[in-house]
Amino acid sequence: MTQDSFFKTLLICALQVGSVFFALTAHAQNTSELGIGLGALSYKGELAPEYRIANNRPALSAFYRKDVSKAVTLRGNIMAGLLRADDRQVQGLNGNTMPLNQYRSANVKGSLYELGGILEYNFFDYYSKQVKTRFTPFAFIGVAGFLAPVRTQFTGSYTSSEQKNTLIGLAVPMGIGLKLGLSTHWNLGAEIGARKAFSDQLDNVSRQSDLVANRHDQDWYYYGGLSISYTFYKIRCPEVSKGEGKAGR
């Protein structure tokens, strides 16, 4: 499947899922949330073949949640953070830098901005009136667009140069989280998730020779953090029929 056909398929699926969401709103919960989060952003690609805690950099997020049923929540999310990775930090079994990474000696610095729509599945009824402490784990998946202005420096034997690029792409966020009610209105959340970026140009390495780049391995980025949110309750007044209105007169 080509990248263009994949994007078309993804768009069709998103529209179909969206129609289901609009149908669910007819039976929506009367609760919504507005919140902010603080966490860490990390990258996985040529310059970081595995997830590394050392690559974590600060990130901020803001979101709006709407409960469409007891189990399903829709979330609009924005996130911004820093990206860092360095070939010299990729070590082999003997603790030395891997030969390819030593030869390339590249490092990437930049930032990433994400706007996404996410579907959350809550395993417990978070707003149940039968429990004293509101708590639920949840899983999530969605679709996001991102903007990543990055700068990559090559300082090894391969070449000595610098490349700048601003990448615009699509990603699929997926992960797990927990949500705890601190009070009637305030909530504490935690989540960790991965984003598959349908591009291998997040680090600019794939623009180089096949000797130093794997063009068939697309990049990923990860976000994990804590959040605080405020719940809004919508109180619906009972409808008065026309007959009852006339009788009252």
Salt bridges, closest charged atoms under 4 A:
GLU33 OE1 - ARG65 NH1 3.16
GLU33 OE2 - LYS179 NZ 2.80
ASP86 OD2 - ARG88 NH2 2.96
ASP87 OD2 - ARG104 NE 2.82
GLU114 OE2 - ARG195 NE 3.09
GLU120 OE1 - ARG65 NE 2.92
GLU120 OE2 - ARG75 NE 2.67
GLU191 OE1 - ARG75 NH1 3.18
ASP210 OD1 - ARG215 NE 2.37
